[in-house]
Amino acid sequence: MKIKIKRVLTFLDEVRSDAGHDVSPRLRKAAAVAILDNPFAGRFERDLSPLTTASEAVGREICAIAVQLLAPDKAVSYGKAAIVGINGEQEHGNAMLTTVFGNVMREAIGGGKAWISSMTKRGSPGGSIDIPLAHKDALYVRSHYDGMTIMLPDAPLPDEIAIIAVFATRGRPNHRVGGLAAADIKGEDGLV
């Protein structure tokens, strides 16, 4: 089953100042969203593997777009999400955010060992979603626990799915809650 991207939406958030302090280097977060027809909207389908298979090509396209939005900066954290139109199931979004999609995200930024945070839900056009972010190589780097909130104008329609890839260039501004420092990542297991 080939799933065609109907629309692509992009978002860029650049934080230059936070809590009265300049942010240097600036924190840049980029999201790219693919709006797709949901082939399983309105009916129960036991085998969702066609969505998982299709997520590879969808992921390659939107991840490349999001990474380009950050250029010349490099991504060091990532997250993924899906909003499924109300005629679909939340599970349809989950089927598109498996390891297949995650591996494409990792490839787009030259690698990553950590599990990729995600969020899925059903929603209506104009809804918002919070996409969690974490460091690409070590999940326990607290400074990179962050997120990006986006609102999708006119999407997803009841028979659509919105697939979202988010990347960021650094951790939170003014982080000071301890934990593993990014400079101390061992990169062996995706945790530390």
C-alpha positions as CSV (number, residue, x, y, z in Angstrom):
1,M,0.0,0.0,0.0
2,K,1.4,3.4,-1.0
3,I,0.3,6.3,1.1
4,K,0.6,9.7,-0.5
5,I,1.5,12.8,1.4
6,K,-1.3,15.4,0.8
7,R,0.2,18.3,2.7
8,V,3.4,19.2,4.5
9,L,3.4,21.8,7.3
10,T,6.6,23.1,8.9
11,F,7.3,25.0,12.2
12,L,10.5,26.6,13.4
13,D,10.9,28.0,17.0
14,E,14.1,29.9,17.8
15,V,14.6,30.9,21.5
16,R,17.0,33.9,21.8
17,S,16.2,35.0,25.3
18,D,14.8,33.2,28.3
19,A,14.1,34.4,31.9
20,G,16.0,37.6,31.2
21,H,19.1,35.9,29.9
22,D,20.4,35.7,26.3
23,V,20.4,32.1,25.0
24,S,23.7,31.2,23.4
25,P,23.8,29.2,21.3
26,R,20.2,29.8,20.4
27,L,17.8,26.9,20.9
28,R,16.2,26.0,17.6
29,K,13.3,23.5,17.3
30,A,12.0,22.4,13.9
31,A,8.9,20.3,13.2
32,A,7.7,18.9,9.9
33,V,4.3,17.3,9.5
34,A,2.9,15.0,6.9
35,I,-0.9,15.0,6.4
36,L,-2.0,11.6,4.9
37,D,-5.3,9.9,4.0
38,N,-6.0,7.2,6.6
39,P,-6.7,4.0,4.6
40,F,-8.2,2.4,7.7
41,A,-10.5,5.3,8.8
42,G,-14.0,4.2,9.7
43,R,-13.2,0.5,9.9
44,F,-11.3,-1.9,12.2
45,E,-8.3,-3.5,10.5
46,R,-6.3,-6.1,12.5
47,D,-3.1,-5.8,10.4
48,L,-1.7,-2.3,10.5
49,S,1.6,-3.3,9.0
50,P,0.9,-1.3,5.8
51,L,1.0,1.9,7.9
52,T,4.3,0.8,9.5
53,T,5.8,0.1,6.1
54,A,4.6,3.4,4.6
55,S,6.1,5.3,7.5
56,E,9.6,4.8,6.2
57,A,9.0,6.9,3.0
58,V,6.9,9.4,4.9
59,G,9.6,9.7,7.5
60,R,12.4,10.2,5.0
61,E,10.6,13.1,3.4
62,I,9.5,15.0,6.6
63,C,12.7,14.3,8.5
64,A,14.8,15.8,5.7
65,I,12.6,18.9,5.7
66,A,12.9,19.3,9.5
67,V,16.6,18.9,9.5
68,Q,17.0,21.4,6.7
69,L,15.0,23.9,8.7
70,L,17.7,23.7,11.4
71,A,20.6,24.1,9.0
72,P,23.4,25.0,9.5
73,D,22.9,23.8,13.1
74,K,22.8,20.1,13.9
75,A,20.1,18.3,15.8
76,V,20.9,16.8,19.2
77,S,17.5,15.9,20.4
78,Y,14.3,14.5,18.8
79,G,10.7,13.5,19.3
80,K,7.8,12.2,17.2
81,A,4.0,12.4,17.3
82,A,0.8,11.7,15.4
83,I,-2.7,13.1,15.5
84,V,-5.3,10.8,14.0
85,G,-8.6,12.2,12.6
86,I,-11.7,11.2,14.6
87,N,-12.7,8.5,12.1
88,G,-9.5,6.6,12.8
89,E,-8.0,5.0,15.8
90,Q,-5.1,6.2,18.0
91,E,-3.4,2.9,17.1
92,H,-3.1,4.0,13.4
93,G,-0.8,6.8,14.6
94,N,1.2,4.4,16.7
95,A,1.6,2.0,13.8
96,M,3.4,4.8,11.9
97,L,5.7,5.8,14.7
98,T,7.4,2.4,15.3
99,T,11.1,1.6,15.0
100,V,10.8,1.9,11.3
101,F,10.0,5.6,11.6
102,G,12.5,6.0,14.4
103,N,15.4,4.6,12.4
104,V,14.6,7.1,9.7
105,M,14.8,9.9,12.2
106,R,18.1,8.7,13.5
107,E,19.5,8.4,9.9
108,A,18.4,12.0,9.1
109,I,20.7,13.4,11.8
110,G,23.6,11.0,11.4
111,G,22.7,8.6,14.2
112,G,21.3,8.4,17.6
113,K,21.2,5.7,20.3
114,A,18.4,6.8,22.6
115,W,14.7,5.7,22.5
116,I,12.7,8.5,20.8
117,S,9.9,10.1,22.9
118,S,6.5,10.2,21.3
119,M,2.9,11.2,21.7
120,T,-0.2,10.1,19.8
121,K,-3.9,11.0,20.1
122,R,-7.1,11.4,18.1
123,G,-8.1,14.9,17.3
124,S,-9.9,17.4,15.2
125,P,-8.7,20.1,12.8
126,G,-7.0,22.9,14.5
127,G,-6.0,20.9,17.5
128,S,-2.7,21.1,19.2
129,I,-0.2,18.5,20.4
130,D,2.8,18.5,22.7
131,I,5.7,16.6,21.2
132,P,8.3,15.5,23.9
133,L,12.0,15.8,23.2
134,A,15.0,14.0,24.6
135,H,18.7,13.8,23.7
136,K,19.4,11.6,20.7
137,D,22.2,9.5,22.4
138,A,21.3,9.3,26.0
139,L,17.8,9.4,27.5
140,Y,19.1,10.4,31.0
141,V,20.3,13.8,29.9
142,R,17.8,15.9,31.9
143,S,18.8,19.2,30.2
144,H,17.3,17.9,27.0
145,Y,13.9,17.0,28.4
146,D,11.8,19.5,26.5
147,G,9.0,19.6,24.0
148,M,7.4,21.5,21.2
149,T,3.7,22.4,21.0
150,I,2.2,22.8,17.5
151,M,-1.3,23.5,16.2
152,L,-2.3,22.1,12.9
153,P,-4.6,24.4,10.9
154,D,-7.3,22.5,9.0
155,A,-5.8,19.1,10.0
156,P,-6.3,16.3,10.5
157,L,-9.6,15.9,8.8
158,P,-11.7,13.0,10.1
159,D,-10.2,10.5,7.6
160,E,-6.6,11.8,7.9
161,I,-3.4,11.2,9.9
162,A,-0.8,13.8,10.8
163,I,2.7,12.4,11.3
164,I,5.2,14.7,13.0
165,A,9.0,14.7,13.3
166,V,10.7,17.2,15.7
167,F,14.4,18.0,16.1
168,A,16.2,20.5,18.4
169,T,19.7,21.9,18.5
170,R,20.3,21.9,22.2
171,G,18.8,21.4,25.6
172,R,16.6,23.8,27.5
173,P,17.9,27.3,28.2
174,N,19.1,27.9,31.8
175,H,18.7,24.2,32.7
176,R,20.0,23.6,36.3
177,V,18.4,20.4,37.7
178,G,21.4,18.2,37.5
179,G,21.7,14.8,36.0
180,L,23.9,13.5,33.3
181,A,25.6,16.3,31.3
182,A,25.5,16.0,27.5
183,A,29.4,16.3,27.5
184,D,29.5,13.1,29.7
185,I,27.4,10.8,27.5
186,K,29.0,7.4,27.0
187,G,26.7,6.5,24.1
188,E,26.7,2.8,24.8
189,D,23.1,1.9,25.5
190,G,20.9,4.9,24.7
191,L,20.5,5.7,28.4
192,V,23.8,7.2,29.6
